[in-house]
């Protein structure tokens, strides 16, 4: 096809008068894929309905009554191997133009994805090298559903090296499904799209040490008195005797106190870079507010002001574990996210205790 198209172009250029719209042309050829004829595939010129034909059992097609001159020959074949398409410029002489064997490109094969891959928990793609003699480049596209092609997918990798057949994707969100396809571009508008491969990423908890299982300290969390004038008698510690699940929880203790009227506040700040604008996330936690009310809220900081992303969820004093659970959408103007828990720890002749466990922020959609 390559040489024949050149041949047609050279003949046309020499004649110099075949672009007259009154002169009719026709084009015929045999469509093949990997050495075999391809039946029941539509071939068209310039995407014009009247300038199209469907290949017969032998892969043969013929399109008549085309205006002589410069055009584009188009066809797409979907197979188990992937997508094979041609969109090639042609110049048609008046009369019959024969292309003989029109070879569809054989797409690369995309192998099973490796996830999680290496220390960065990336998604590794590996595909077979193109066998096209006029190879130009590889393009990797990604999408969150199977309706993936060059128009709908996100372009995440380009290489012009034939042997460059691996890529590791590290820019993805947790808890989502991702589909991938590798497109191979050859000369004269030949494009081969590989088979689809997909994987679902692990649902990452964006809260550091939210299950309090990492160590014997409350790393990642800070504690403050709500009312500084009331003193600071409260403390946090990892409790290995009381937990909702796992082996540990966070215990808040207020010792015996006189003249203490401040509340307990403990919180964690999460970088906004872990979130994506417009996505929905779920804030959840289990609390056991034995001796004082405990509540939680997710806030975001815009410039120097704080705004709530969830409502204040306050659980009254009781001996049972109770779940806090609320969804929120990440705003475009947030530069800081904070989870804040609070508990009323007023003066008492006895030690006061409450527990928090399994604090999570996870992606919903």
C-alpha positions as CSV (number, residue, x, y, z in Angstrom):
1,X,0.0,0.0,0.0
2,X,2.8,2.3,0.9
3,X,4.5,2.2,-2.4
4,X,1.3,2.1,-4.4
5,X,0.1,5.3,-2.8
6,X,3.4,6.9,-3.6
7,X,3.0,5.7,-7.2
8,X,-0.5,7.1,-7.5
9,X,0.6,10.4,-6.1
10,X,3.5,10.7,-8.5
11,X,1.3,9.8,-11.6
12,X,-1.2,12.4,-10.5
13,X,1.3,15.1,-9.9
14,X,2.7,14.6,-13.4
15,X,-0.7,14.8,-15.1
16,X,-1.6,18.0,-13.2
17,X,-5.3,18.2,-14.3
18,X,-7.1,15.3,-12.6
19,X,-8.6,17.4,-9.8
20,X,-11.4,18.5,-12.1
21,X,-14.5,17.7,-10.1
22,X,-16.3,16.5,-13.2
23,X,-14.1,13.5,-13.6
24,X,-15.2,10.3,-11.8
25,X,-12.9,7.8,-10.2
26,X,-13.2,4.5,-8.5
27,X,-11.0,2.7,-6.0
28,X,-10.7,-1.0,-5.2
29,X,-8.5,-3.2,-3.2
30,X,-8.3,-6.2,-0.8
31,X,-8.3,-5.6,2.9
32,X,-6.1,-8.0,4.9
33,X,-5.1,-8.3,8.6
34,X,-2.0,-10.3,9.6
35,X,-2.0,-12.0,6.2
36,X,-5.7,-13.0,6.1
37,X,-8.5,-11.4,4.2
38,X,-11.0,-9.3,6.3
39,X,-14.7,-9.6,5.4
40,X,-17.6,-7.4,6.5
41,X,-15.6,-4.3,7.2
42,X,-16.6,-0.9,5.9
43,X,-14.1,1.1,3.8
44,X,-14.9,4.7,2.9
45,X,-13.5,7.8,1.3
46,X,-13.6,11.1,3.2
47,X,-16.2,9.6,5.6
48,X,-18.8,10.2,2.9
49,X,-21.7,7.7,3.1
50,X,-22.1,7.4,-0.7
51,X,-18.3,6.8,-1.0
52,X,-18.2,3.6,1.0
53,X,-18.3,-0.2,0.6
54,X,-18.2,-3.3,2.7
55,X,-15.6,-6.0,2.0
56,X,-16.8,-9.3,0.8
57,X,-15.8,-12.8,2.0
58,X,-12.4,-12.4,0.3
59,X,-11.8,-8.9,1.8
60,X,-12.4,-7.2,-1.6
61,X,-14.0,-3.8,-1.8
62,X,-14.8,-1.3,-4.6
63,X,-16.1,2.3,-4.3
64,X,-17.3,4.0,-7.5
65,X,-18.3,7.5,-8.6
66,X,-15.8,9.4,-6.5
67,X,-14.6,12.8,-7.6
68,X,-11.0,12.5,-8.9
69,X,-8.4,14.3,-6.8
70,X,-7.1,14.3,-3.2
71,X,-9.0,12.3,-0.6
72,X,-8.6,10.2,2.5
73,X,-9.1,6.5,2.6
74,X,-10.6,5.3,6.0
75,X,-11.3,1.9,7.5
76,X,-11.4,0.4,11.1
77,X,-11.4,-3.2,12.0
78,X,-12.2,-4.4,15.5
79,X,-10.8,-7.8,16.5
80,X,-9.8,-9.8,19.5
81,X,-6.3,-8.3,19.1
82,X,-7.6,-4.8,19.4
83,X,-8.4,-1.9,17.0
84,X,-6.8,-1.6,13.5
85,X,-7.5,1.5,11.5
86,X,-6.2,3.3,8.4
87,X,-6.8,7.0,7.6
88,X,-4.5,7.6,4.7
89,X,-4.3,10.4,2.2
90,X,-4.7,9.3,-1.4
91,X,-4.9,10.9,-4.8
92,X,-7.3,9.3,-7.2
93,X,-7.0,9.5,-11.0
94,X,-10.1,9.5,-13.1
95,X,-11.1,5.9,-13.9
96,X,-10.1,2.8,-11.9
97,X,-7.5,3.0,-9.1
98,X,-6.4,-0.4,-7.7
99,X,-4.7,-0.7,-4.3
100,X,-4.2,-4.5,-4.4
101,X,-3.4,-5.6,-0.8
102,X,-4.4,-3.0,1.8
103,X,-2.7,-4.2,5.0
104,X,-4.3,-3.3,8.3
105,X,-1.8,-2.6,11.1
106,X,-1.4,-5.4,13.7
107,X,-1.7,-3.8,17.1
108,X,0.6,-4.4,20.0
109,X,-0.5,-6.8,22.7
110,X,-0.9,-5.3,26.1
111,X,0.0,-7.9,28.8
112,X,-1.6,-8.2,32.2
113,X,-1.0,-5.2,34.4
114,X,1.3,-5.5,37.4
115,X,-0.2,-3.8,40.5
116,X,0.9,-2.8,43.0
117,X,4.3,-2.6,41.3
118,X,7.6,-1.8,43.1
119,X,8.0,0.5,46.1
120,X,5.8,3.3,44.6
121,X,2.8,0.9,44.3
122,X,2.5,1.9,40.6
123,X,0.6,0.2,37.8
124,X,3.1,-1.3,35.4
125,X,2.2,-1.8,31.7
126,X,4.1,-4.0,29.3
127,X,3.3,-4.5,25.6
128,X,4.7,-6.3,22.6
129,X,6.9,-4.3,20.2
130,X,5.2,-3.1,17.0
131,X,6.0,-5.1,13.9
132,X,5.1,-2.3,11.5
133,X,8.0,-1.4,9.3
134,X,7.1,2.2,9.3
135,X,6.6,2.6,13.1
136,X,6.3,6.1,14.4
137,X,5.2,6.1,18.1
138,X,3.4,4.5,21.0
139,X,0.7,6.3,22.9
140,X,-0.8,5.0,26.1
141,X,-4.3,6.1,27.0
142,X,-6.2,5.6,30.3
143,X,-9.8,5.9,31.4
144,X,-12.0,5.0,34.3
145,X,-14.3,2.8,32.2
146,X,-14.0,0.4,29.2
147,X,-15.2,3.0,26.6
148,X,-11.6,3.8,25.9
149,X,-10.2,5.1,22.6
150,X,-8.0,8.0,21.5
151,X,-10.9,10.5,21.7
152,X,-12.2,9.5,25.1
153,X,-9.1,8.5,27.0
154,X,-6.4,10.5,28.8
155,X,-3.0,10.4,27.1
156,X,-0.4,9.5,29.8
157,X,2.6,8.3,27.8
158,X,4.2,8.9,24.4
159,X,7.4,7.3,23.0
160,X,9.0,7.3,19.6
161,X,11.4,4.4,20.4
162,X,10.4,1.0,19.1
163,X,11.8,-0.9,22.0
164,X,10.2,1.4,24.6
165,X,7.5,-1.1,25.6
166,X,7.0,-0.5,29.3
167,X,5.5,2.3,31.4
168,X,4.6,2.6,35.1
169,X,1.6,4.8,35.9
170,X,2.0,6.4,39.3
171,X,-0.5,9.3,38.9
172,X,-3.8,7.7,39.9
173,X,-6.3,7.8,42.7
174,X,-7.0,5.0,45.2
175,X,-10.1,2.9,45.1
176,X,-10.9,3.4,41.4
177,X,-10.8,1.1,38.3
178,X,-8.5,2.1,35.5
179,X,-8.5,0.8,31.9
180,X,-5.5,1.1,29.6
181,X,-4.9,0.7,25.8
182,X,-1.7,1.2,23.8
183,X,-2.0,2.8,20.4
184,X,0.7,2.3,17.8
185,X,1.1,4.9,15.1
186,X,2.7,4.1,11.7
187,X,3.2,6.0,8.6
188,X,0.3,6.8,6.2
189,X,-2.2,7.1,9.0
190,X,-2.0,3.5,10.2
191,X,-3.1,3.1,13.9
192,X,-3.3,0.0,15.9
193,X,-5.0,0.0,19.3
194,X,-4.1,-2.9,21.7
195,X,-6.5,-5.0,23.7
196,X,-7.8,-3.5,26.9
197,X,-6.4,-4.3,30.4
198,X,-7.7,-3.0,33.6
199,X,-7.1,-3.0,37.4
200,X,-8.7,-1.5,40.5
201,X,-6.4,0.4,42.8
202,X,-6.4,-0.2,46.6
203,X,-8.8,1.9,48.6
204,X,-6.2,4.0,50.4
205,X,-7.0,5.6,53.8
206,X,-5.9,9.3,53.5
207,X,-5.7,9.5,57.3
208,X,-2.3,8.8,58.8
209,X,-2.4,6.2,61.6
210,X,-6.2,6.3,61.5
211,X,-6.4,2.8,63.0
212,X,-3.7,3.6,65.6
213,X,-2.0,0.3,64.8
214,X,1.3,1.7,63.6
215,X,3.1,2.1,66.9
216,X,2.6,2.7,70.6
217,X,2.1,6.5,70.2
218,X,-0.6,8.6,68.5
219,X,1.7,9.7,65.6
220,X,0.0,12.0,63.2
221,X,-2.4,13.5,65.8
222,X,-2.2,16.6,67.8
223,X,-4.2,17.6,71.0
224,X,-5.2,21.0,72.2
225,X,-7.4,22.5,74.9
226,X,-10.4,24.2,73.4
227,X,-10.3,26.7,76.2
228,X,-6.7,27.5,77.0
229,X,-7.6,29.3,80.3
230,X,-9.1,26.1,81.6
231,X,-5.7,24.3,81.8
232,X,-4.5,21.3,79.9
233,X,-5.1,18.2,82.0
234,X,-6.2,15.8,79.2
235,X,-3.9,13.4,77.4
236,X,-3.9,10.9,74.6
237,X,-2.5,7.4,74.6
238,X,-2.6,4.2,72.5
239,X,-4.9,1.7,74.2
240,X,-4.1,-2.0,73.5
241,X,-7.0,-3.3,75.7
242,X,-10.0,-1.4,74.1
243,X,-10.5,-1.2,70.4
244,X,-13.3,-1.4,67.8
245,X,-11.2,-3.6,65.5
246,X,-7.6,-4.5,65.3
247,X,-5.5,-4.4,68.4
248,X,-5.4,-0.8,69.4
249,X,-7.4,2.5,69.6
250,X,-6.8,6.0,70.7
251,X,-7.8,6.7,74.3
252,X,-8.5,10.2,75.6
253,X,-8.1,10.6,79.3
254,X,-9.0,13.5,81.6
255,X,-7.7,12.9,85.2
256,X,-9.4,14.0,88.3
257,X,-9.6,17.8,88.0
258,X,-10.9,20.8,89.8
259,X,-11.7,24.1,88.0
260,X,-11.2,22.5,84.6
261,X,-13.9,23.5,82.1
262,X,-12.2,23.4,78.8
263,X,-13.0,20.8,76.1
264,X,-10.6,18.2,74.5
265,X,-9.7,18.8,70.9
266,X,-7.5,16.6,68.8
267,X,-6.9,16.7,65.1
268,X,-4.9,15.8,62.0
269,X,-4.1,17.9,59.0
270,X,-4.0,16.3,55.5
271,X,-2.3,17.9,52.5
272,X,-4.8,19.0,49.8
273,X,-2.5,17.4,47.2
274,X,-4.0,14.0,48.3
275,X,-7.4,15.0,47.0
276,X,-8.8,15.8,43.6
277,X,-11.2,18.6,43.0
278,X,-14.8,17.6,42.5
279,X,-14.4,14.1,43.8
280,X,-16.5,12.6,46.6
281,X,-14.9,11.3,49.7
282,X,-16.2,9.6,52.8
283,X,-15.2,10.5,56.4
284,X,-15.9,7.7,58.9
285,X,-14.8,6.8,62.4
286,X,-15.9,4.8,65.4
287,X,-16.1,6.5,68.8
288,X,-16.8,5.1,72.3
289,X,-17.7,8.2,74.4
290,X,-17.9,6.5,77.8
291,X,-17.6,9.5,80.1
292,X,-18.1,12.5,77.8
293,X,-19.6,13.4,74.4
294,X,-17.3,12.9,71.4
295,X,-17.8,14.3,68.0
296,X,-15.9,14.8,64.7
297,X,-15.9,17.1,61.7
298,X,-13.9,17.6,58.5
299,X,-12.9,21.2,57.7
300,X,-11.0,22.9,55.0
301,X,-9.0,26.1,55.1
302,X,-9.6,28.7,52.4
303,X,-7.0,31.5,52.7
304,X,-7.2,32.2,56.5
305,X,-10.7,31.0,57.2
306,X,-12.1,27.6,58.1
307,X,-15.2,26.0,56.6
308,X,-17.0,22.8,57.3
309,X,-17.1,20.0,54.8
310,X,-19.1,17.7,57.0
311,X,-21.6,18.4,59.8
312,X,-20.6,18.2,63.5
313,X,-21.4,14.6,64.4
314,X,-21.7,14.4,68.2
315,X,-22.2,11.1,70.0
316,X,-23.5,11.2,73.5
317,X,-21.8,9.5,76.4
318,X,-22.4,5.7,76.2
319,X,-20.5,2.4,76.5
320,X,-21.1,1.3,72.9
321,X,-19.0,1.9,69.8
322,X,-20.9,4.2,67.4
323,X,-19.9,5.0,63.8
324,X,-19.6,8.5,62.4
325,X,-20.1,8.4,58.6
326,X,-20.6,11.3,56.1
327,X,-19.6,12.0,52.5
328,X,-18.2,15.3,51.2
329,X,-17.1,16.7,47.9
330,X,-13.6,18.2,47.8
331,X,-13.8,21.9,46.9
332,X,-11.7,23.7,44.3
333,X,-10.5,26.4,46.7
334,X,-9.3,24.2,49.6
335,X,-5.6,24.5,50.5
336,X,-5.7,22.5,53.7
337,X,-7.9,19.7,55.1
338,X,-8.3,19.0,58.8
339,X,-10.1,16.2,60.8
340,X,-11.0,17.4,64.2
341,X,-12.5,15.5,67.1
342,X,-13.7,17.1,70.3
343,X,-14.9,15.9,73.7
344,X,-16.4,17.6,76.7
345,X,-14.0,16.9,79.6
346,X,-15.4,18.9,82.5
347,X,-14.2,18.8,86.1
348,X,-14.8,15.5,87.9
349,X,-13.8,13.6,91.0
350,X,-13.1,10.6,88.7
351,X,-10.9,10.0,85.7
352,X,-12.8,10.4,82.4
353,X,-12.2,8.3,79.3
354,X,-13.3,8.1,75.7
355,X,-12.0,6.2,72.7
356,X,-11.7,6.7,68.9
357,X,-10.8,4.1,66.3
358,X,-10.7,3.4,62.6
359,X,-10.7,7.0,61.4
360,X,-10.8,7.1,57.6
361,X,-11.1,9.4,54.6
362,X,-11.5,7.3,51.4
363,X,-12.5,8.1,47.8
364,X,-16.1,7.3,46.9
365,X,-16.2,8.4,43.3
